[in-house]
Amino acid sequence: MLFLKFALLVCFIAISTNSNAQTLGFGCLGFVGGYAGFTYQQYNPKGLNEYINSFNLNNADSLSSPMSKFGQAQGYRFGINFFRANVKGFILTTKGFYQSVTENNQTQINSYAGASTIINQIQLTNWGLGIDLGTIITGALSWKVIDAALIYTNASYTNTTNSPGPTSVIYKYNSENPSIGYSVGTGFILDVIENYISLEGTAGYSAFSIGKMKSVDGTELAVSENSKVSMKNFISNGGFNAAIQLNFGFPL
């Protein structure tokens, strides 16, 4: 419901500003804008990292090296700039985006049957609606004073064990409930070809959390290998994030 209200707010601002804009680029009066780029996300998977601590302790004698903790993911983002308007010297943009970031860690565990490779992967997917407000510094360079978005986050966790022979054992868990959080940051926009191509960079903070994780058969991810207690804090919070993207404007 909060995500829907924010979406309606973005649409209202787009309509209101559209009717009063002095100049418009990447927008509904001649241009539609799209963008794609690279993104980096820090986060705090408290529950999973406690699981990994327990795993490393229980298997210390047979691990080639301890499994690393999680907390830094990388991936891609693409989206749409619904419009970008110059309103009394300030540049106002409304946008929507999809983002997917992943992080992988692995180790080897030795047994009488040979060495097995254990791979853990986290994938975070986000849908977002946002607004940024900026000002022109020079003819080609703009400062995004504030970049804010409401984000809708899902997570998946995959544990794969590759043992000697052709068989792999895979356990996959998905977030029981999505997280509705937010991101806030600042950045710069450099025009390459005015109104058509620009390079944009943003840095800020994302807040979100993921509680329980479940497999397709309803099994909940436990707090440790040998426990039946469900993990309730898979990701306790987000963290620093950064993105660099290329914006494209297309005439309607």
Rosetta blueprint (number, residue, H / E / L):
1 M L
2 L H
3 F H
4 L H
5 K H
6 F H
7 A H
8 L H
9 L H
10 V H
11 C H
12 F H
13 I H
14 A H
15 I H
16 S H
17 T H
18 N H
19 S H
20 N H
21 A L
22 Q L
23 T E
24 L E
25 G E
26 F L
27 G L
28 C L
29 L L
30 G L
31 F E
32 V E
33 G E
34 G E
35 Y E
36 A E
37 G E
38 F E
39 T E
40 Y E
41 Q E
42 Q E
43 Y L
44 N E
45 P L
46 K H
47 G H
48 L H
49 N H
50 E H
51 Y H
52 I H
53 N H
54 S H
55 F H
56 N H
57 L H
58 N H
59 N L
60 A L
61 D L
62 S L
63 L E
64 S L
65 S L
66 P L
67 M L
68 S L
69 K L
70 F L
71 G L
72 Q E
73 A E
74 Q E
75 G E
76 Y E
77 R E
78 F E
79 G E
80 I E
81 N E
82 F E
83 F E
84 R E
85 A E
86 N E
87 V E
88 K L
89 G L
90 F E
91 I E
92 L E
93 T E
94 T E
95 K E
96 G E
97 F E
98 Y E
99 Q E
100 S E
101 V E
102 T E
103 E E
104 N E
105 N E
106 Q E
107 T E
108 Q E
109 I E
110 N E
111 S E
112 Y L
113 A L
114 G E
115 A E
116 S E
117 T E
118 I E
119 I E
120 N E
121 Q E
122 I E
123 Q E
124 L E
125 T E
126 N E
127 W E
128 G E
129 L E
130 G E
131 I E
132 D E
133 L E
134 G E
135 T E
136 I E
137 I L
138 T L
139 G L
140 A L
141 L E
142 S E
143 W E
144 K E
145 V E
146 I E
147 D E
148 A E
149 A E
150 L E
151 I E
152 Y E
153 T E
154 N E
155 A E
156 S E
157 Y E
158 T E
159 N E
160 T E
161 T E
162 N E
163 S L
164 P L
165 G L
166 P L
167 T L
168 S E
169 V E
170 I E
171 Y E
172 K E
173 Y E
174 N E
175 S E
176 E L
177 N L
178 P L
179 S E
180 I E
181 G E
182 Y E
183 S E
184 V E
185 G E
186 T E
187 G E
188 F E
189 I E
190 L E
191 D E
192 V E
193 I E
194 E L
195 N L
196 Y L
197 I E
198 S E
199 L E
200 E E
201 G E
202 T E
203 A E
204 G E
205 Y E
206 S E
207 A E
208 F L
209 S L
210 I E
211 G L
212 K L
213 M E
214 K E
215 S L
216 V L
217 D L
218 G L
219 T L
220 E E
221 L L
222 A E
223 V L
224 S L
225 E L
226 N L
227 S L
228 K L
229 V L
230 S E
231 M L
232 K L
233 N L
234 F L
235 I E
236 S L
237 N E
238 G L
239 G E
240 F E
241 N E
242 A E
243 A E
244 I E
245 Q E
246 L E
247 N E
248 F E
249 G E
250 F E
251 P E
252 L L
